[in-house]
């Protein structure tokens, strides 16, 4: 039973490798790599190399898990996913607009709790698999209900599946798609935990301005101190990422004159 998760770990490592290589070779949209972890955490000239190094590490681990039972690859995989969890948490803190890049440019949506939960789950799977008595190749012949349960859990925790479905439907990256109606996006904002946390700070529940930039729609409110409170809602996914920032009245006065943007 300890080997039940090895096929899933190998499959995800191989998919991650292939997706990163394709993303680097295709180039994507201008500046696309600046929105993907781990590339987002390194200087511009090193971003493609960072993705390729990560891909090479994943391929090495996948090969070792598939062909051997050596503890180096077992513990290395657990350490890789544990480190990935730390990197995703850092991305959420330092670059909340950036995607995890786990599967190349398909993983361009902002890092959410699902992506973090997936790496935590994979860390646990890898930890359990350390003591598996067989190689990954042999484990393929011992698939069980635990393997199926793990696959379902990982699918639920993978926002990339929704992105792929959207691409099949719309055949365009999110920044080029028609955005949902403003009222729909506002409803998604009001159903989010970020809104519930900060609703009491707002002078009014209705935004005084709203605009779209690429994959985000912004809603501007005033709080009781007359500061600007700006919420950003990602335009892709059923449970989109929501970010919030406060711009104090003093900071606003130091900026150039602000012209409201029509919806």
C-alpha positions in Angstrom: 0.0 0.0 0.0 2.9 2.3 0.6 3.7 2.4 -3.1 0.1 3.3 -4.2 1.0 7.0 -4.7 4.3 6.5 -6.6 2.6 6.5 -10.1 0.8 9.8 -9.3 4.1 11.4 -8.1 5.9 10.3 -11.3 3.1 11.4 -13.5 2.9 14.9 -12.0 6.7 15.3 -12.1 6.8 14.4 -15.8 3.9 16.7 -16.6 5.6 19.5 -14.8 8.8 18.9 -16.7 7.1 18.9 -20.1 5.0 21.9 -19.4 7.9 24.0 -18.2 10.0 23.1 -21.3 7.2 23.9 -23.6 6.6 27.2 -21.9 10.3 28.2 -22.3 10.5 27.1 -25.9 7.3 28.7 -27.0 8.2 32.0 -25.3 4.5 32.8 -24.7 3.3 36.4 -24.4 5.9 39.2 -23.8 6.7 39.2 -20.1 4.9 35.9 -19.5 7.8 34.4 -17.5 7.7 37.4 -15.1 4.4 36.0 -13.9 5.5 32.5 -13.1 7.2 31.0 -10.1 10.0 30.2 -9.6 11.0 32.5 -12.5 9.4 35.4 -10.8 11.8 35.2 -7.9 15.0 35.6 -10.0 16.4 38.4 -12.2 15.0 38.7 -15.8 17.9 37.2 -17.6 17.8 34.0 -15.4 14.0 33.3 -15.6 14.1 30.9 -18.5 17.1 29.1 -16.9 15.3 28.9 -13.6 12.3 27.1 -15.1 14.6 24.7 -17.1 16.6 23.9 -13.9 13.4 23.1 -12.1 12.2 21.0 -15.0 15.5 19.1 -15.0 15.3 18.4 -11.3 11.7 17.1 -11.7 12.8 14.8 -14.5 15.7 13.4 -12.5 13.4 12.7 -9.5 10.7 11.1 -11.8 13.3 8.9 -13.4 14.7 7.8 -10.1 11.3 7.0 -8.6 10.4 5.0 -11.8 13.5 2.9 -12.0 14.9 2.5 -8.5 14.1 2.3 -4.8 17.0 4.4 -3.8 16.2 6.6 -0.8 17.9 9.6 -2.4 15.1 9.9 -4.9 12.4 9.2 -2.3 13.6 11.7 0.2 14.5 14.1 -2.6 10.9 14.1 -3.9 9.5 14.8 -0.4 12.0 17.6 0.0 11.2 19.0 -3.4 7.4 19.3 -2.7 8.1 20.6 0.8 10.3 23.3 -0.7 7.6 24.0 -3.4 5.1 24.7 -0.6 7.5 27.2 0.9 8.0 28.9 -2.5 4.2 29.1 -3.1 3.7 30.7 0.3 6.5 33.2 -0.5 4.8 34.0 -3.8 1.5 34.7 -2.1 3.3 37.1 0.2 5.7 38.8 -2.1 4.0 38.6 -5.5 0.2 37.9 -5.0 -0.4 38.5 -8.8 2.0 35.7 -9.9 1.1 32.1 -10.7 2.9 29.1 -9.4 4.3 28.0 -12.8 3.9 24.4 -11.6 2.7 23.3 -15.1 4.2 26.2 -17.1 2.1 29.0 -18.4 -1.1 27.0 -17.7 -0.4 27.7 -14.0 -0.5 31.5 -14.5 -3.5 32.1 -12.1 -2.5 33.7 -8.8 -1.4 31.2 -6.2 -4.3 30.2 -4.0 -5.0 27.8 -1.2 -5.7 25.0 -3.6 -2.3 25.2 -5.2 -0.7 25.3 -1.7 -2.9 22.4 -0.6 -1.8 20.4 -3.6 1.9 20.7 -2.7 1.2 19.9 0.9 -0.7 16.8 -0.2 2.1 15.8 -2.6 4.6 16.2 0.2 2.6 13.8 2.3 2.3 11.3 -0.6 6.1 11.5 -1.2 6.7 11.0 2.6 4.6 7.9 2.7 6.3 6.5 -0.4 9.7 6.7 1.1 9.3 3.2 2.6 7.7 1.7 -0.5 9.4 -1.7 -1.1 9.1 -1.5 -5.0 10.1 0.9 -7.7 7.6 3.1 -9.5 7.6 0.8 -12.5 6.5 -2.1 -10.4 4.0 0.0 -8.5 2.1 0.6 -11.7 1.0 -3.0 -11.5 -0.3 -2.5 -8.0 -2.8 0.3 -8.4 -5.5 0.4 -5.8 -8.4 2.5 -4.6 -5.8 4.7 -2.7 -4.3 5.6 -6.0 -7.7 6.6 -7.4 -8.5 8.6 -4.2 -5.2 10.4 -4.5 -5.9 11.2 -8.2 -9.3 12.6 -7.3 -7.9 14.7 -4.5 -5.2 16.2 -6.7 -7.7 17.0 -9.4 -9.8 18.9 -7.0 -6.8 20.8 -5.8 -5.6 21.7 -9.4 -6.9 25.0 -10.7 -5.1 24.3 -14.0 -8.0 21.9 -15.0 -10.4 24.8 -15.0 -8.0 26.9 -17.0 -7.6 24.2 -19.6 -11.4 23.8 -19.8 -11.7 27.6 -20.3 -9.1 27.5 -23.1 -11.0 24.7 -24.9 -14.2 26.8 -24.6 -12.7 30.2 -25.5 -9.4 29.3 -27.2 -7.6 32.4 -25.9 -5.6 33.4 -22.8 -7.7 35.1 -20.1 -6.4 38.6 -20.9 -7.9 38.3 -24.4 -11.2 36.8 -23.4 -14.4 38.8 -22.8 -14.7 39.4 -19.1 -17.8 38.3 -17.1 -20.4 41.0 -16.5 -19.3 43.5 -13.9 -22.2 42.4 -11.7 -21.0 38.8 -11.8 -17.5 39.8 -10.9 -18.8 42.0 -8.1 -20.9 39.1 -6.7 -17.8 36.9 -6.7 -15.9 39.6 -4.8 -18.7 39.8 -2.2 -18.7 36.0 -1.7 -15.0 36.0 -1.0 -13.3 35.7 2.4 -11.3 38.9 1.6 -14.5 40.9 1.2 -16.0 39.5 4.5 -12.9 40.4 6.4 -12.8 44.0 5.2 -16.4 44.9 4.6 -16.8 46.6 7.9 -14.1 49.1 7.0 -15.9 50.4 4.0 -18.0 53.5 4.0 -20.3 52.1 1.3 -20.8 48.6 -0.2 -21.0 50.0 -3.7 -17.7 50.8 -5.6 -17.2 54.4 -6.8 -15.0 53.1 -9.7 -14.2 49.9 -11.5 -11.8 49.0 -14.4 -10.2 46.0 -16.0 -6.5 45.4 -16.5 -5.5 42.1 -18.3 -6.8 39.2 -16.2 -8.0 41.4 -13.3 -11.0 43.6 -12.6 -10.5 46.3 -9.9 -13.2 47.8 -7.7 -12.4 51.0 -5.7 -14.2 51.9 -2.5 -13.7 54.5 0.3 -13.2 53.5 3.9 -14.3 55.5 7.0 -11.0 57.4 6.9 -11.5 58.5 3.3 -8.7 56.2 2.1 -9.0 54.2 -1.1 -9.6 50.5 -0.7 -9.1 48.6 -3.9 -10.1 45.0 -4.5 -8.7 43.0 -7.4 -10.7 40.0 -8.7 -9.1 37.5 -11.1 -11.3 36.9 -14.1 -10.7 33.2 -14.5 -11.9 30.2 -12.4 -15.1 29.6 -10.4 -13.4 30.7 -7.2 -11.1 33.4 -8.4 -8.3 34.9 -6.4 -9.2 38.2 -4.7 -6.5 40.7 -3.5 -7.0 43.9 -1.5 -4.8 47.1 -1.0 -5.4 50.3 0.9 -4.0 53.6 -0.4 -4.1 56.3 2.3 -5.5 59.7 1.6 -2.0 61.2 2.0 -0.5 58.9 -0.6 -3.3 59.7 -3.0 -2.7 63.4 -2.7 1.0 62.8 -3.6 0.0 61.1 -6.9 -1.0 62.7 -10.1 -4.6 63.8 -10.4 -6.8 60.8 -10.6 -9.4 60.5 -13.4 -12.2 57.9 -12.7 -12.2 55.1 -15.2 -15.6 54.1 -16.6 -16.8 50.5 -16.3 
